[in-house]
Amino acid sequence: MTAAAFALVPASYVYLLREGGTGTEVLLQQRGAVPYMAGFWAAAAAGHVEPGETAYDAAHREALEELAIADLSLEFAFTMQRTQFGPPIEERADFFFTARSWSGEPRIVETGKATALGWFPLTDLPEPTVPHEAHALAHLFSGERYLTFGWPSPRG
């Protein structure tokens, strides 16, 4: 019996934040006709870290490619290790960043991948939200630097 090769896939997520009438709000995108979680709400900018690229640089690149914004003042929030397979043969290492200042007005650039952008209170996320991102947003200000998602007994 040959064991399956193990893969670790890194990705960066950018949550743009602002203060609204109901407290802190986050900018989310509604995913379009894409293979993963079509129609769900998710980070307005996110994507895989490319070979030779840091997670921090990927966050800046994704914000520019997906929202046409630059000069982000990124703050590292935490890393999430997640899986959705059992036994795990592919796991994800997700790096979450927040930004409260940037240049440019966020807009949908990749119209085939996203259908809407919206500001939502962290305490009232839209449905449906991508499950691991809802978990991340629930822990955004927890001070934890490491979360897991997808195991029977998640830590954080």
C-alpha positions in Angstrom: 0.0 0.0 0.0 1.4 3.4 -1.0 0.7 6.4 1.2 -0.7 9.4 -0.4 1.6 12.4 -0.7 1.0 15.1 1.8 0.4 18.7 0.7 0.3 21.9 2.6 -1.3 24.8 0.8 -0.6 28.3 2.1 -3.1 31.2 1.5 -3.4 34.8 2.7 -6.6 36.6 3.7 -7.1 40.3 4.0 -10.0 41.7 6.1 -10.5 45.4 5.5 -12.0 46.9 8.7 -13.8 50.2 9.5 -15.9 51.6 12.3 -19.6 51.7 11.5 -22.8 52.6 13.4 -22.9 49.1 14.8 -19.2 48.7 15.7 -16.4 47.2 13.6 -17.4 46.3 10.1 -15.6 44.0 7.7 -15.6 44.1 3.9 -16.7 40.8 2.4 -17.2 39.5 -1.2 -19.9 37.2 -2.4 -18.2 34.4 -4.3 -19.3 34.0 -7.9 -19.4 30.9 -10.1 -16.2 29.4 -8.7 -15.5 25.8 -7.8 -15.2 26.4 -4.0 -18.2 27.8 -2.0 -19.9 29.6 -4.9 -22.4 32.1 -3.5 -20.9 32.2 0.0 -19.5 35.4 1.6 -15.7 35.5 2.2 -12.8 37.8 2.6 -12.8 40.6 0.0 -9.2 39.7 -0.9 -7.6 36.2 -0.5 -5.6 33.7 -2.4 -2.8 31.2 -2.5 0.7 32.2 -1.7 2.8 31.8 -4.8 6.2 30.0 -4.9 8.9 32.3 -3.6 6.4 34.7 -2.1 5.8 35.5 1.6 2.3 35.4 3.0 2.6 39.2 3.7 3.5 39.9 0.0 0.6 37.6 -1.1 -1.8 39.7 1.0 -0.7 42.9 -0.7 -0.8 41.3 -4.2 -4.3 39.8 -3.6 -5.7 43.2 -2.4 -4.4 44.9 -5.5 -5.5 42.1 -7.9 -9.0 41.6 -6.4 -9.9 45.0 -5.0 -7.6 47.5 -6.8 -6.3 48.9 -3.5 -2.7 49.5 -2.5 -0.6 50.9 0.3 -2.4 48.7 2.9 -1.3 49.0 6.5 -1.5 45.3 7.2 -1.6 43.8 10.6 -1.0 40.1 11.2 -4.0 38.6 13.0 -3.3 34.8 13.2 -2.6 31.6 11.3 -5.2 28.9 10.9 -4.3 25.3 10.1 -7.2 23.5 8.6 -8.3 20.4 6.8 -11.6 19.1 5.5 -10.4 15.6 4.6 -10.1 12.5 6.8 -7.5 11.2 7.0 -5.9 14.5 6.1 -3.8 14.4 2.9 -4.1 18.1 2.1 -4.0 20.7 4.8 -4.1 24.5 4.6 -2.0 27.1 6.4 -4.0 30.3 6.2 -2.5 33.6 7.2 -5.0 36.3 8.2 -4.3 40.0 8.1 -6.4 43.1 8.8 -6.1 46.6 7.4 -7.8 49.8 8.5 -6.1 52.1 6.0 -5.3 51.7 2.3 -5.4 53.8 -0.9 -8.1 53.5 -3.5 -11.7 52.6 -3.3 -12.3 48.8 -3.0 -14.1 47.4 -6.0 -14.6 44.0 -7.7 -11.8 43.6 -10.2 -12.3 39.9 -11.0 -16.0 40.0 -12.0 -16.0 36.3 -12.8 -15.0 35.3 -9.3 -17.1 37.7 -7.1 -20.6 39.1 -7.6 -20.9 41.6 -4.7 -19.0 43.5 -2.1 -20.5 44.6 1.2 -19.6 46.0 4.6 -21.0 43.9 7.5 -20.8 44.2 11.3 -18.5 41.5 12.8 -21.4 40.6 15.0 -23.9 40.1 12.2 -22.2 38.3 9.2 -24.2 37.5 6.1 -25.4 34.0 5.3 -23.9 31.9 4.1 -20.4 32.7 5.1 -17.5 30.3 4.3 -17.4 28.2 7.5 -13.7 28.5 8.2 -13.8 32.2 7.6 -16.8 32.6 10.0 -14.6 30.8 12.5 -11.7 33.2 11.8 -13.9 36.3 12.1 -15.3 35.1 15.4 -11.7 34.9 16.7 -10.4 38.1 15.0 -9.8 40.1 18.2 -9.3 37.1 20.6 -5.5 37.6 20.7 -5.0 34.0 19.7 -2.2 33.6 17.1 -3.0 30.0 16.1 -6.3 28.4 15.2 -7.4 25.1 13.8 -10.4 24.1 11.8 -11.7 20.8 10.5 -10.4 18.4 13.1 -12.8 16.7 15.5 -11.5 18.7 18.5 -10.3 22.1 17.2 -8.1 24.2 19.2 -9.4 27.8 19.1 
